[in-house]
Amino acid sequence: MNEPIARRLVVVSAGLGQPSSTRLLADRLSLATARALGDSGMDPATETIELRGHGQELVNNLLTGFPPAPLRRVVETTLASDGLIAVTPIFNASYSGLFKLIYDVLERDSLAELPVLVAATGGTKRHSLALDYAVRPLFAYLGAAVVPTAVFAAAEDWGAAAGATDPGLTERIERAAGELAEAMARPRPRVPGDAFAEPVAFEDLLRSVRGGAGGAREPRDNPAQSDG
């Protein structure tokens, strides 16, 4: 009997409240995707990242160019995934600033070919178009493979009973989860790690300079003096 294929699913939620409808939608999508992966003979491992706990770290990363250790783990976890669910609240007709920050600190091609399911929450269904003119283009720019179905949940989609949802929302969740699980079944080439994440110690650099001080130096080409 063949062993199930392991697949790592990362869920990024940019909800500001606690609890939040954004996190609720993220959890629904996560459960549906894990179920679809299991039905396809895969062994899913899911991790959910709440960006609200990394806001200051994200700002510091943008200002200094270096991620603090907790944020570095978030980035590494995201890049090592086989699939990503990205959920944002819609503010002023677009994704939230907190949601955008995590993708601002990633390298341009680091999400290349990564299967991504995009989703959003908002007060009314009028905000649903933001998924197509704002969120989807963001991941297209990053080179991700966004699944066809995006999921938007307005306030009216959540029922009064705890955990209740509109049948239309449930259908969209199941369809998008199935598409993501199908895309995750195909292996994705891994992105090389950051070559500067572990720089050479200064003592080692100094030792190499001292060791080569007595030797002849190789001449360097000067482009300004080149005959070509």
Backbone hydrogen bonds in HBPLUS format (Angstrom, degrees):
<---DONOR---> <-ACCEPTOR-->    atom                        ^
c    i                          cat <-CA-CA->   ^        H-A-AA   ^      H-
h    n   atom  resd res      DA  || num        DHA   H-A  angle D-A-AA Bond
n    s   type  num  typ     dist DA aas  dist angle  dist       angle   num
A0043-ASP N   A0005-ILE O   2.65 MM  38  5.57 165.5  1.67 134.2 138.3     1
A0007-ARG N   A0043-ASP O   3.06 MM  36  5.99 156.1  2.12 136.4 134.8     2
A0045-ALA N   A0007-ARG O   2.87 MM  38  6.22 149.7  1.96 161.8 165.7     3
A0082-ASP N   A0008-ARG O   2.75 MM  74  5.16 165.1  1.78 142.9 148.2     4
A0009-LEU N   A0045-ALA O   2.88 MM  36  6.04 166.2  1.90 151.0 155.7     5
A0047-GLU N   A0009-LEU O   2.96 MM  38  6.45 150.4  2.05 159.6 168.9     6
A0010-VAL N   A0083-GLY O   3.05 MM  73  6.39 169.8  2.06 156.7 157.6     7
A0085-ILE N   A0010-VAL O   2.90 MM  75  6.36 155.0  1.97 154.6 161.6     8
A0011-VAL N   A0047-GLU O   2.85 MM  36  6.16 160.3  1.89 155.7 158.9     9
A0049-ILE N   A0011-VAL O   2.67 MM  38  6.01 166.1  1.69 172.4 176.5    10
A0012-VAL N   A0085-ILE O   2.78 MM  73  6.13 165.9  1.80 171.7 176.7    11
A0087-VAL N   A0012-VAL O   2.94 MM  75  6.23 170.0  1.95 175.2 177.3    12
A0013-SER N   A0049-ILE O   2.94 MM  36  6.20 171.5  1.95 168.9 170.9    13
A0051-LEU N   A0013-SER O   3.01 MM  38  6.18 168.7  2.02 165.9 169.5    14
A0014-ALA N   A0087-VAL O   3.05 MM  73  6.31 150.4  2.14 154.6 163.9    15
A0024-LEU N   A0020-SER O   3.05 MM   4  6.33 153.9  2.13 143.8 151.8    16
A0025-LEU N   A0021-SER O   2.90 MM   4  6.11 158.4  1.94 147.5 151.8    17
A0026-ALA N   A0022-THR O   2.95 MM   4  6.17 157.6  2.00 145.1 152.1    18
A0027-ASP N   A0023-ARG O   2.88 MM   4  6.11 156.0  1.94 149.5 154.9    19
A0028-ARG N   A0024-LEU O   3.07 MM   4  6.34 155.5  2.13 145.5 152.0    20
A0029-LEU N   A0025-LEU O   2.97 MM   4  6.21 163.4  2.00 155.3 159.3    21
A0030-SER N   A0026-ALA O   2.89 MM   4  6.04 153.2  1.96 145.5 153.7    22
A0031-LEU N   A0027-ASP O   2.95 MM   4  6.13 167.1  1.97 152.6 154.9    23
A0032-ALA N   A0028-ARG O   3.05 MM   4  6.19 162.3  2.08 146.7 151.9    24
A0033-THR N   A0029-LEU O   2.93 MM   4  6.03 156.5  1.99 145.7 152.2    25
A0034-ALA N   A0030-SER O   2.92 MM   4  6.09 165.0  1.95 152.4 156.7    26
A0035-ARG N   A0031-LEU O   2.99 MM   4  6.12 153.4  2.06 143.6 150.9    27
A0036-ALA N   A0032-ALA O   2.96 MM   4  6.19 154.6  2.02 142.4 149.4    28
A0037-LEU N   A0033-THR O   2.82 MM   4  6.07 153.7  1.89 152.0 159.5    29
A0038-GLY N   A0034-ALA O   2.97 MM   4  6.16 158.2  2.02 144.3 150.1    30
A0039-ASP N   A0035-ARG O   2.93 MM   4  6.18 153.9  2.00 147.1 154.4    31
A0040-SER N   A0036-ALA O   3.15 MM   4  6.31 128.7  2.43 133.8 146.1    32
A0040-SER N   A0037-LEU O   3.08 MM   3  5.11 135.3  2.29  95.7 108.5    33
A0042-MET N   A0037-LEU O   2.93 MM   5  5.22 158.2  1.98 150.2 146.6    34
A0041-GLY N   A0038-GLY O   3.12 MM   3  5.24 162.2  2.15 109.6 111.6    35
A0053-GLY N   A0050-GLU O   3.26 MM   3  6.06 161.4  2.30 119.6 123.6    36
A0054-HIS N   A0051-LEU O   2.81 MM   3  5.18 165.6  1.83 118.8 123.6    37
A0058-LEU N   A0054-HIS O   2.96 MM   4  6.16 153.2  2.04 154.1 161.2    38
A0059-VAL N   A0055-GLY O   3.14 MM   4  6.46 158.6  2.19 150.5 155.5    39
A0060-ASN N   A0056-GLN O   2.96 MM   4  6.21 163.4  1.99 151.0 155.6    40
A0061-ASN N   A0057-GLU O   2.92 MM   4  6.11 150.7  2.01 144.3 152.4    41
A0062-LEU N   A0058-LEU O   3.11 MM   4  6.41 155.4  2.17 147.2 152.6    42
A0063-LEU N   A0059-VAL O   3.03 MM   4  6.31 149.1  2.13 148.2 157.1    43
A0064-THR N   A0060-ASN O   2.86 MM   4  5.94 156.1  1.92 152.7 158.3    44
A0065-GLY N   A0061-ASN O   2.68 MM   4  5.03 145.9  1.79 135.7 145.3    45
A0071-LEU N   A0068-PRO O   3.07 MM   3  5.44 116.0  2.50 108.5 123.6    46
A0072-ARG N   A0068-PRO O   2.86 MM   4  6.08 153.6  1.93 157.6 166.3    47
A0073-ARG N   A0069-ALA O   3.09 MM   4  6.36 151.3  2.18 150.4 156.7    48
A0074-VAL N   A0070-PRO O   3.19 MM   4  6.53 150.8  2.28 139.5 147.1    49
A0075-VAL N   A0071-LEU O   2.94 MM   4  6.25 162.0  1.97 156.0 159.6    50
A0076-GLU N   A0072-ARG O   2.89 MM   4  6.08 166.0  1.91 150.4 154.6    51
A0077-THR N   A0073-ARG O   2.85 MM   4  5.94 157.0  1.90 148.2 154.6    52
A0078-THR N   A0074-VAL O   2.98 MM   4  6.18 157.5  2.03 146.7 152.7    53
A0079-LEU N   A0075-VAL O   2.93 MM   4  6.17 164.9  1.95 155.8 159.5    54
A0080-ALA N   A0076-GLU O   3.00 MM   4  6.05 137.2  2.19 140.4 151.0    55
A0081-SER N   A0078-THR O   3.25 MM   3  5.42 163.6  2.28 107.0 111.4    56
A0084-LEU N   A0115-PRO O   2.92 MM  31  6.31 153.6  1.99 154.5 163.2    57
A0117-LEU N   A0084-LEU O   2.82 MM  33  6.29 156.2  1.88 157.8 166.0    58
A0086-ALA N   A0117-LEU O   2.93 MM  31  6.27 162.3  1.96 163.0 168.7    59
A0119-ALA N   A0086-ALA O   2.93 MM  33  6.19 146.8  2.04 163.6 161.5    60
A0088-THR N   A0119-ALA O   3.14 MM  31  6.62 151.7  2.23 137.8 141.6    61
A0121-THR N   A0088-THR O   3.07 MM  33  6.50 143.6  2.21 140.2 147.2    62
A0090-ILE N   A0121-THR O   2.90 MM  31  6.12 142.6  2.04 165.7 174.8    63
A0091-PHE N   A0094-SER O   2.84 MM   3  5.55 144.2  1.97 166.1 168.1    64
A0094-SER N   A0091-PHE O   3.09 MM   3  5.55 149.1  2.19 113.6 122.2    65
A0100-LYS N   A0096-SER O   3.17 MM   4  6.50 157.3  2.22 147.9 153.6    66
A0101-LEU N   A0097-GLY O   3.07 MM   4  6.27 146.2  2.19 147.7 156.2    67
A0103-TYR N   A0100-LYS O   3.11 MM   3  5.51 127.0  2.40 107.5 120.6    68
A0104-ASP N   A0100-LYS O   3.03 MM   4  6.26 128.8  2.30 146.1 160.9    69
A0104-ASP N   A0101-LEU O   3.08 MM   3  4.99 135.2  2.28  95.1 108.1    70
A0110-SER N   A0107-GLU O   3.19 MM   3  5.27 167.2  2.21 111.9 115.6    71
A0112-ALA N   A0109-ASP O   3.13 MM   3  5.15 163.4  2.16 112.2 113.4    72
A0114-LEU N   A0111-LEU O   3.00 MM   3  5.38 164.9  2.03 134.0 133.2    73
A0113-GLU N   A0143-GLY O   2.83 MM  30  6.10 160.3  1.87 145.9 139.1    74
A0145-ALA N   A0114-LEU O   2.90 MM  31  5.48 155.4  1.96 124.1 131.5    75
A0116-VAL N   A0145-ALA O   3.04 MM  29  5.96 155.2  2.10 131.0 131.9    76
A0147-VAL N   A0116-VAL O   2.94 MM  31  6.16 161.2  1.97 162.4 165.2    77
A0151-VAL N   A0118-VAL O   3.25 MM  33  6.74 157.7  2.30 143.9 149.1    78
A0120-ALA N   A0151-VAL O   2.90 MM  31  6.47 147.8  2.00 154.7 163.3    79
A0153-ALA N   A0120-ALA O   2.95 MM  33  6.44 152.7  2.03 149.6 158.2    80
A0122-GLY N   A0153-ALA O   3.19 MM  31  6.56 147.2  2.30 145.7 146.9    81
A0127-HIS N   A0124-THR O   3.26 MM   3  6.14 167.7  2.28 120.5 123.1    82
A0128-SER N   A0125-LYS O   3.05 MM   3  5.36 165.3  2.07 112.9 117.5    83
A0130-ALA N   A0127-HIS O   3.06 MM   3  5.80 158.6  2.11 120.5 126.5    84
A0131-LEU N   A0128-SER O   3.15 MM   3  5.96 160.3  2.19 121.1 125.3    85
A0132-ASP N   A0129-LEU O   2.96 MM   3  5.47 132.6  2.19 111.1 122.4    86
A0133-TYR N   A0129-LEU O   3.11 MM   4  6.46 157.6  2.16 156.1 163.1    87
A0134-ALA N   A0130-ALA O   2.92 MM   4  5.23 135.4  2.13 135.0 140.4    88
A0135-VAL N   A0130-ALA O   3.11 MM   5  6.55 159.7  2.15 151.2 157.5    89
A0136-ARG N   A0131-LEU O   2.83 MM   5  5.86 159.1  1.87 152.3 158.2    90
A0138-LEU N   A0134-ALA O   3.30 MM   4  6.39 146.1  2.42 138.8 147.3    91
A0139-PHE N   A0135-VAL O   3.38 MM   4  6.80 157.2  2.43 155.0 158.7    92
A0140-ALA N   A0136-ARG O   2.98 MM   4  6.21 148.2  2.08 149.7 159.9    93
A0141-TYR N   A0137-PRO O   2.92 MM   4  6.06 153.5  1.99 145.7 151.3    94
A0142-LEU N   A0138-LEU O   3.23 MM   4  6.55 144.1  2.37 136.1 145.6    95
A0144-ALA N   A0139-PHE O   2.98 MM   5  5.43 147.3  2.09 163.8 158.7    96
A0143-GLY N   A0140-ALA O   3.06 MM   3  5.04 155.0  2.12 100.3 107.8    97
A0157-ASP N   A0154-ALA O   2.93 MM   3  5.36 154.6  1.99 112.2 120.4    98
A0158-TRP N   A0155-ALA O   3.35 MM   3  5.91 161.3  2.39 112.8 117.5    99
A0166-ASP N   A0157-ASP O   2.72 MM   9  4.94 141.0  1.87 154.8 157.5   100
A0159-GLY N   A0164-ALA O   2.92 MM   5  4.69 159.2  1.96 114.3 118.1   101
A0164-ALA N   A0161-ALA O   3.02 MM   3  5.36 166.4  2.04 128.8 131.1   102
A0169-LEU N   A0166-ASP O   3.00 MM   3  5.29 120.9  2.36 106.2 120.4   103
A0170-THR N   A0166-ASP O   3.05 MM   4  6.40 161.7  2.08 158.2 163.7   104
A0171-GLU N   A0167-PRO O   2.98 MM   4  6.18 154.8  2.05 146.3 152.6   105
A0172-ARG N   A0168-GLY O   3.08 MM   4  6.33 154.6  2.15 143.9 150.3   106
A0173-ILE N   A0169-LEU O   2.91 MM   4  6.15 158.5  1.95 153.7 159.7   107
A0174-GLU N   A0170-THR O   3.03 MM   4  6.26 164.4  2.06 150.2 153.6   108
A0175-ARG N   A0171-GLU O   3.00 MM   4  6.18 159.8  2.04 147.6 153.2   109
A0176-ALA N   A0172-ARG O   2.93 MM   4  6.04 168.8  1.94 152.0 155.2   110
A0177-ALA N   A0173-ILE O   2.91 MM   4  5.99 160.1  1.95 149.6 155.8   111
A0178-GLY N   A0174-GLU O   3.01 MM   4  6.14 154.1  2.08 143.0 149.5   112
A0179-GLU N   A0175-ARG O   3.09 MM   4  6.38 152.8  2.17 145.1 152.2   113
A0180-LEU N   A0176-ALA O   2.96 MM   4  6.25 157.3  2.01 151.1 157.1   114
A0181-ALA N   A0177-ALA O   2.92 MM   4  6.11 163.5  1.95 151.0 155.6   115
A0182-GLU N   A0178-GLY O   3.01 MM   4  6.15 154.6  2.08 143.2 149.9   116
A0183-ALA N   A0179-GLU O   3.04 MM   4  6.28 154.0  2.11 143.9 150.7   117
A0184-MET N   A0180-LEU O   2.87 MM   4  6.11 149.9  1.96 149.9 158.7   118
A0185-ALA N   A0182-GLU O   3.31 MM   3  5.30 145.2  2.44  94.9 104.7   119
A0186-ARG N   A0183-ALA O   3.33 MM   3  5.89 157.9  2.38 110.1 115.6   120
A0197-ALA N   A0194-ASP O   3.18 MM   3  5.30 167.8  2.19 110.7 112.7   121
A0204-ASP N   A0201-ALA O   3.07 MM   3  5.38 122.8  2.42 102.9 116.5   122
A0205-LEU N   A0201-ALA O   3.14 MM   4  6.56 153.7  2.22 149.9 157.6   123
A0206-LEU N   A0202-PHE O   2.88 MM   4  6.14 161.4  1.92 155.8 160.6   124
A0207-ARG N   A0203-GLU O   2.92 MM   4  6.07 152.7  1.99 143.0 150.7   125
A0208-SER N   A0204-ASP O   3.04 MM   4  6.24 152.6  2.12 143.1 149.7   126
A0209-VAL N   A0205-LEU O   3.09 MM   4  6.35 148.9  2.19 144.4 152.8   127
A0210-ARG N   A0206-LEU O   3.00 MM   4  6.25 163.7  2.03 151.8 155.6   128
A0211-GLY N   A0207-ARG O   2.93 MM   4  6.03 155.0  1.99 144.4 151.7   129
A0212-GLY N   A0208-SER O   3.21 MM   4  6.28 138.2  2.40 134.6 143.4   130
A0213-ALA N   A0210-ARG O   3.26 MM   3  5.12 165.7  2.28 102.0 106.0   131
A0215-GLY N   A0212-GLY O   3.38 MM   3  5.45 150.3  2.47 100.6 108.9   132
A0225-GLN N   A0222-ASN O   2.85 MM   3  5.43 147.9  1.95 118.9 128.2   133
A0226-SER N   A0223-PRO O   3.35 MM   3  5.07 164.9  2.38  98.5 102.2   134
